[in-house]
Amino acid sequence: MTSSTHDTGALAALASRQGGVLLTAQLPRPVLRTALSQNLLEKVRRGAYRWRAPDDPAPGHTLDQIRAVAQIEAVSRQLRSPFVLCQESAALVWDLPLWRVPARVHVVQQHRPGTPRPGTDLVRHLTALAPTDTARRRGHVVTSLARTVVDCARTLPALDALVVVDAALRRGVLPERLRDVLDQVGDGRGTARARVLVGLGSRGAESPGESAVRFHLLRRGLPVPTTQIPVTTRLGTFRADLGWPQWRVLVEFDGFVKYSTLAQGDPAKVLFEEKRRQEGIEEEGWRVLRVTARDLKDGAELVQRVLRLLPPGTSVDLERRPHLWFGAV
C-alpha cells in the first residue's frame, strides 16, 4: 500500500467521523495538495473542506444540499463560543425540504453579534430561546422542530416558508403546536404572516413542487384546494395531488423525481402508467391540469390555466392574500 493510498484512506475515515468535513488544521500541506489534485476535496468555507464521496451526490440529494450541510458541519467545528443552529440551517439538520438551499449558516448566540464581514457565510442572531426551543439532532444543538418551522415561516420568503410548513405538517407536527410557539414568540416581525401560512399549510402536499403550486394559487386568491383527493376509476382508486372536488378539477405536479428516481430506470413505463391513470380519471368526469417545474416560473399564467377549468365567474370573486405577496419569492 502506497503512502498516498494510506493517506487517502485515513482522510476518508476521519471525514466520515466528522460529517464529511475536514479542517485545514487537520491536513498536512502535502496531503492537502495531493487530495485537491485528485479532486477528493471541495472547499466549503474558509479553513474547511468537504470529502467527495464515490457516490456523490447521494441518492435523493443534490450537490447544493450536500454542500450546505457540509458548510454547517464546518461552522459547528470552527465556532468556539456556544451557539444554536436556527432557521433554514436547522431545517436542513431536521431534514426538512427547502425551496432554495441557503448560502449562509444561521446561528443563535447569546451575545450581541458584531458587524459581519462583507460576504461572510455566517449569520449570527441575538434571540431569546426557551429550553423547550432547542434540541439535539445528529450531534448538533438546533432549534426544536416546531421552533425551526416557526422561524422559517417568519423570516423566509413566503413560497419558501410554505414549503417548510407543509413538510412539517406532513411530518406530523400539529398546527396547534406551531400556533403555541408563535404565541410564545410574540407579535414581532413576520409573526402575522407566519400565522397565515400555518393556517394555509397542508400535510397533503407531498413535495416542494406541490407546495409551490398551492402557493401560486393561494396568493392570487383561489379557493383553498383540497390535497390528496381520492378518485375511483375502472383501474382502481388513485390520489390526485390537489384540486376542487366540488368542480371535479384536479391539478397534478409532475416533478423530475417521478420520471427519474421513482422510475427505477424505466421512465417510459412511468409515462405510460401516468397516461392510463389520467385517462381513467378523465373517464369519471374529472378535468386534469398537469404542471411542471417550468410552469412555476409564471404564477399568473398558471392561475389563468386553472381558471379556464373552473366555473365561469370564479375570477370575479378572487381576492389576493396580501401576506403571500410581501417578500413572496
Secondary structure, 3 states (H helix, E strand, C coil): CCHHHHHHHHHHHHHHHCCCEEEHHHCCHHHHHHHHHCCCEEEEECCEEEECCCCCCCCCCCHHHHHHHHHHHHHHHHCCCCCEECHHHHHHHCCCCCCCCCCCEEEECCCCCCCCCCCCCEEEECCCCCHHHEEEECCEEEECHHHHHHHHHHHCCHHHHHHHHHHHHHHCCCHHHHHHHHHHHCCCCCHHHHHHHHHHCCCCCCCHHHHHHHHHHHHCCCCCCEEEEEEEECCEEEEEEEEEHHHCEEEEEECHHHHCCCCCCCHHHHHHHHHHHHHHHHHCCCEEEEEEHHHHHCHHHHHHHHHCCCCCCHHHHCCCCHHHCCCCC
